[in-house]
Amino acid sequence: MIQMTDTHNDHLSFSAGQQQITIEDKVYSRAEMRAMEIDTSDYCFLTEAGDFHAQLLLKAEARDGMLRAFFRFEDGRKIITLIFWWQKRLGLWNIPVGKWLLLHYGLSSKGGVYLMDVEL
């Protein structure tokens, strides 16, 4: 499995044993993630609303035109966030991997947490 080991301003590196793989600035398909054995099992969904500084580590497609965004928060937490098709205005499809962002999460009417806004 590939685990995140190193970050730089211009790229992110993952390792699988002795092999180093550079994550490109693109939205990975599910097939690409499987083929590259990118392990995201240590990422979890955010359970609290608030403002958080985080680095965008990886972007991957999800079902129905959604995006999965993988972040490392300033405090070290690894968070996955689903971005729905109607949230394209947030710009995450176009924000380069490796960028540090200020993320604004809010509570939905059903009590869930969702990404409301993104600042570079």
Secondary structure in CASP SS format (residue, H / E / C, confidence):
PFRMAT SS
TARGET T0000
AUTHOR 0000-0000-0000
METHOD secondary structure of the structure
MODEL  1
M C 1.00
I E 1.00
Q E 1.00
M E 1.00
T E 1.00
D E 1.00
T E 1.00
H C 1.00
N C 1.00
D C 1.00
H C 1.00
L E 1.00
S E 1.00
F E 1.00
S E 1.00
A E 1.00
G C 1.00
Q C 1.00
Q E 1.00
Q E 1.00
I E 1.00
T E 1.00
I E 1.00
E C 1.00
D C 1.00
K C 1.00
V E 1.00
Y E 1.00
S C 1.00
R H 1.00
A H 1.00
E H 1.00
M H 1.00
R H 1.00
A H 1.00
M H 1.00
E C 1.00
I E 1.00
D C 1.00
T C 1.00
S C 1.00
D C 1.00
Y C 1.00
C E 1.00
F C 1.00
L C 1.00
T C 1.00
E C 1.00
A C 1.00
G E 1.00
D E 1.00
F E 1.00
H E 1.00
A E 1.00
Q E 1.00
L E 1.00
L E 1.00
L E 1.00
K E 1.00
A E 1.00
E E 1.00
A C 1.00
R H 1.00
D H 1.00
G H 1.00
M C 1.00
L E 1.00
R E 1.00
A E 1.00
F E 1.00
F E 1.00
R E 1.00
F E 1.00
E C 1.00
D C 1.00
G C 1.00
R C 1.00
K E 1.00
I E 1.00
I E 1.00
T E 1.00
L E 1.00
I E 1.00
F C 1.00
W H 1.00
W H 1.00
Q H 1.00
K H 1.00
R H 1.00
L H 1.00
G C 1.00
L C 1.00
W C 1.00
N C 1.00
I C 1.00
P C 1.00
V C 1.00
G C 1.00
K C 1.00
W E 1.00
L E 1.00
L E 1.00
L E 1.00
H E 1.00
Y E 1.00
G E 1.00
L E 1.00
S C 1.00
S C 1.00
K C 1.00
G C 1.00
G C 1.00
V E 1.00
Y E 1.00
L E 1.00
M E 1.00
D E 1.00
V E 1.00
E E 1.00
L C 1.00
END
